[in-house]
Amino acid sequence: MSTLFVLSLLRTYLHSTQQREPLRVLQKVYEKSAQNGSLATDGNPKVSEKEDKSKESESAGVENGKSRTKQGPKRIKGDISRRASRNGEAGSVAHKIQALVFYSSLTASTEKITKSLAQELAASLGCTDDEEFDSAFLPPKVLDLAEVDYDEYFITPPKTDYEQVDFFYLFAIPSYNIDSINDNFLEHLKETHHDFRIDTSPLAPILGYSVFGFGDREGWPTEEEGFCFQAKEVDKWMAKLTGRKRAYPLGMGDWKRDGKERLLEWRTGLTDVLKQLERTGSLGDGVPGSGDPLESDDEEEAEDDGEVVVEEVSISKATKGRGAGSIEDVEDIGRIMEMSRTDDPGQKPAATLAIDFTSEGKQVTKKTVAVTIKEMVPKSSPTYAALTKQGYSIVGSHSGVKICRWTKSALRGRGSCYKFSFYGINSHQCMESTPSLSCSNKCVFCWRHGTNPVGTTWRWVVDPPQLIFDGVKENHYKKIKMMRGVPGVRAERFAEAMRIRHCALSLVGEPIFYPHINEFLRLLHGERISSFLVCNAQHPDQLAALQHVTQLYVSIDASNRESLRRIDRPLHRDFWERFQRCLDILRERRVRQRTVFRLTLVKGFNIDDEAEGYADLVERGLPCFVEVKGVTYCGTSTSSSAGLTMANVPFYQEVCDFVVALEKALRKRGLAYGIAAEHAHSCCILLASERFRVDGRWHTLIDYDRFFELLEEKGPDGEFTPEDYMGPPTPEWATWGNGGFDPRDQRVDKKGRPIEAV
């Protein structure tokens, strides 16, 4: 031990006294090899003699203490591949998109159709064999579900030698009522989803999927009886396995009737989706619930398309916790101004509150007028934030568009708006918009929560009609495209929805308030889009100057002055006089336009003993139609001050009783009106003038093609009558006593379970 100790001391002494050589810095060998762009077959970089000499000179320079110019780290180049980005970054290798078309068949019919589909899809995407390397798409592969290994394709995406390939799954599934490969396939999908050893969404890496089903309506007339039921099951389970990547709605076609037409629509839509994937690398944004694999999703709150909503909240909740982004009522203007003051003297105050509550009673000289033209809804305003949060798309500075809940419902085959039952409007082809978000009333049942601006005169920037028209169309189509991944959306209706046929100018605000409303209407009619315009009977001058619309509505919310003041809460002091002038204008228009009185019944406000008063108003205006609708409840903010609760919502039977009483009161006055149609699901009933009763049958529908022909012949101010474009008879299922629900559709509850139509 003593010897070891002495040796250790000696070793330590020698190391401490020995002069150290500077460390030799060796260049990373892969830098030079990367510059040469090659690697040795054994995995070692090829280093030339010149490189060896350069390294020796570098080492010598370091040893001699010579300073060299500092160089940054060199980027590795050569054959080392990097996964490419779909955004087309410089130096990246573009991904290829491979469509896999799966099919099942017992008679070889589906196989033939599927192969033809793959060829047509390849041609439309530009990925034929001759152009394979010039396209982002590889030629689609057709795979028989009876031959493929399910584990290879439906537990994880398939492996490929060419790693930069993204897969897109397509299915052509006929439905059989006997044991077939479909049953095994569906069982595999179900077991894969429920297998605890496998991720619940193992196919999430694929780009997306879509399913087309073939059926036979002779054997299974409806979907409830089994039409395309196995295709629907495949669509549902694939949604779960892919993590909600339904790229296009489920398509369904009848072998013997419309199979080819429906398949063509489905393929056309798929082509658009795949091209979007090529450009953006994603399926796009969706509405809340878009791509939800569950078929039992909640319906959204009643809104839009004339769905009048009662709102309620406790006062403490309404005044509690209002942040900077909350929306205030115009009635609270004093508190708003108080809150807008800042403690910092150097800070600029908020935007000036320009409010004109009435157009009479004050005379202001030019010297005292401060002209400040501002935007109605600036992007930086809390109003903009609130409206966009509610689902609006703001166009320009004062217009908006929003997809109606009935549009969503019709796309899914769950029922259409009352306008379809009464007037023949396809809800999925209807755009709901307004060129003016401002209104001159603050109705107690307004479903916009007091977020839209109010005023009695136009004092804002005016956007050109073309800008508004292009903007509302563009944003409407964007919202329709968001519905691609929603469960139950019908491919044929989705394809039809990409062509707007109707425009309901009833979203919010006052459309005729917009100074260029006639020019905007001409743009609509120029593309053969019908117009249903709703006004609140407070702007008689604008109403008198209005040119032809397909159907003109006036909201009649009360039968007397006091009720109108309580319900509509108008800003004009002469609101009753304005209201009556508008009725007189409608009386003159009835011979050249379809006119409608829209009655919204609020229990405790305008139902009890007011049938006679409403009959007097009808006698004064003599509209073509009278729509009577019960208010719809929605438990939110503004009506709490008016004392509205769920108790103010009438039952459908109460609405029916009121309509019967109103018809009786009209008959007593010698007015020829009758109950023509109903839509119980909307709690809405239609009274029509006998002018629209031909040979004992009501003709409330509209011949839209004839309307546009007359408009082209006569001009926007031309003389033609509502009878000139009266449509075919009202369908039997929509007439009084038959409920009014489209028999092609299926009503469901909030859990997605079918319910019997009223």
Secondary structure as UniProt FT lines:
FT   HELIX           2..17
FT   HELIX           29..36
FT   TURN            41..42
FT   HELIX           49..63
FT   TURN            64..65
FT   TURN            86..87
FT   TURN            90..91
FT   STRAND          96..103
FT   HELIX           109..125
FT   HELIX           129..134
FT   STRAND          137..144
FT   TURN            145..147
FT   HELIX           150..154
FT   STRAND          165..174
FT   HELIX           181..194
FT   TURN            196..197
FT   TURN            202..205
FT   STRAND          208..215
FT   TURN            217..219
FT   TURN            223..228
FT   HELIX           229..241
FT   TURN            242..243
FT   STRAND          251..254
FT   TURN            255..258
FT   HELIX           259..280
FT   TURN            288..291
FT   TURN            305..306
FT   STRAND          309..310
FT   HELIX           315..319
FT   TURN            324..325
FT   HELIX           330..332
FT   HELIX           333..340
FT   TURN            345..346
FT   HELIX           366..368
FT   TURN            379..380
FT   HELIX           382..389
FT   TURN            390..391
FT   STRAND          393..395
FT   TURN            396..398
FT   STRAND          399..402
FT   HELIX           405..411
FT   TURN            412..413
FT   HELIX           418..423
FT   HELIX           427..429
FT   STRAND          430..434
FT   TURN            444..445
FT   TURN            447..450
FT   HELIX           465..481
FT   HELIX           482..485
FT   TURN            487..488
FT   HELIX           491..497
FT   STRAND          502..505
FT   HELIX           511..513
FT   TURN            515..516
FT   HELIX           517..526
FT   TURN            527..528
FT   STRAND          530..535
FT   HELIX           540..544
FT   STRAND          551..556
FT   HELIX           561..568
FT   TURN            573..574
FT   HELIX           575..589
FT   TURN            590..592
FT   STRAND          595..601
FT   TURN            603..605
FT   TURN            608..609
FT   HELIX           611..621
FT   STRAND          625..630
FT   STRAND          632..633
FT   HELIX           638..642
FT   HELIX           646..648
FT   HELIX           652..668
FT   TURN            669..670
FT   STRAND          673..679
FT   HELIX           680..682
FT   STRAND          684..689
FT   HELIX           690..692
FT   STRAND          693..694
FT   TURN            695..696
FT   STRAND          697..698
FT   HELIX           704..714
FT   TURN            716..717
FT   HELIX           722..725
FT   HELIX           732..734
FT   TURN            736..737
FT   TURN            743..744
FT   TURN            750..751
//
